[in-house]
Amino acid sequence: MVTFVLNGQERTFDGDPDTPLLWVIRDFEKLTGTKYGCGIAQCGACTVHLDGIPHRSCVTPVSMIDGSDVVTIEGVTGLEAEAIKAAWAAIDVPQCGYCQSGQIMSAVALLQMVSKPTDDDIDSAMTGNICRCATYHRIRAAIHAAANSIGG
């Protein structure tokens, strides 16, 4: 049995310990904001925060998260999260929207670590988050706008 905190609430999982965290989140916890994209940690659609660090949940076995704190797009909060969400909407970042939960989770983690990120900081933090609609310029602009709105 694996015990962890998901979006502030203690959870247990008594299934196959090799089950990817993504499927525990989606199928067992019924939180569908975290998306399946590639299954090999290359696209970023499944990004969640694991003990405050962005992780690809599609390749993270649930056995690895025992005692950990997991935050999904449904549970991400705080100054940086609110600034990112507001900037995303103001700049109209999403087109199809499929990758956006992973993009947002990576962007929030970046602002939590770097208050005024440079373009290089953003490129580095967002590497591996693929947007099929190619809204990368709007993603970068939204991250800068969010940083500016919180005084970065």
N, C-alpha and C positions, 0 to 999 in steps of 0.2 A: 504494500500500500504506500502511495506517495501522498504526502501532505504538503500543501503550498498555499500561498495567499494569492488570490486572483482579484485584482481590482479592489483590494481592501478587505476581502472576505476569505476566511479560511476554507479551503476545499480539500477533498481527498479523492484519489483515483485508485481504484482497486483492479484495474485491468492490466493488460500486457504492458510491462515496463518499457518495452521498445516502441510503444505507440508514440508517434511524433506529437509534441505539444500542440501543434496546430490542430490536430484532430480532436484532442482533448478539449481545446477551447471551443471549436466549432460544433462537434458532434455531441459531446457530453455536457458542456456548459452552455451550449446554444447561443454563443456570441459569434455572430457571423461577420463582424466588421473586419476581422483579420482574414485575409484572402489566401487561397492557394493559387500560386502562379506557375512555378516550375518544379517544385519538389526537390531541388538540388541547391538551394540557398544562393541562387544567382540573380533573382529578379527583385527581391525585397518586398514583395506584396504581403508576405507573412510576418513582417517585422513587428516584434513586441519588445517591451522593456523587461529584461530579466535582471533583477536586483539593480535597476537603474541604467543598465547598458542595453543598447539595441541588439537583439538576437533574432536570427531567422528561425522561426518556430517549426518550419517544415522539416528541419533536420535535427531538431533538439529532442532526444528521447525524453519522455516524461520522467523517467528514472533519474535524470540529471537535475531535475528541479526540486527535489525533495528539500523542504525548508526554505525555498526561495520565494521571492516576491515577484509576481508576474503582473504587468500592466498592459492591457490591450487598448486599442483606439477607443473602446467604450468607456474605459476607466481613466484615461490620461487627463490629469488636471494640473492646475498650477498656473502661475503667471506666464511661463513660456508656452504652455499648451494653449492658453486662451489667446495669446498674441499670435501664435501660428495660425490657429483656426480663423481668427478675424482677418489676418492678412490673406489667407487662402481664399476667403470669400470676397474680400475687397478687390483682389487682383484677378479673381475669376480663374484660379489655377486649373481646376479639373476640366477635362473634356469628357472622356468616357468615365473617369473616376475610379476605375478598377484598382489602380496602384496607389491611390491617394492615402489609404490608411497607413501603408508602409512608409510612404514618403513623409507623412506628418509625424509618425513615430520617430523616424530618423532625424527630422528637423527639430523636433522638441528636444531630443537628447543632445543635439548639437548646441542649441541655445542654453541648455542647462550646464554645458561644459565651457562654452565660449560665448561671452556676452555680446561681442561685436565681431562676428566672423567675417573673414575676408572671402573673396571669391574662391581662393584656394582651399580655405577651411571648408567652405560649403561643398566644393567639388569632392573633397576627400571624404567628408561625412556622408555624402549622398551617393558615393560610388556603390554600385550594386543595386541601387533602386532604379529599376528600368520603367520608363514611361513610354508606352507604345504610341501615345499621341504626341510625344516629343515636346512637352510643356516645360522643358528644363529652364528656359529663360524666365518663365513666370514663377517657377519654383524658387529659383535663386532670388528673384525680385521680392517674393513673399517672405523669404527668410530674412533678407535685409530689412524689409519694412517691419517685420515682427521685432527684430533686434532694436531698431530705432524706436519703436513704440514703447519698449520697456527700458529705454535709456542706454542701450548698448552702443 
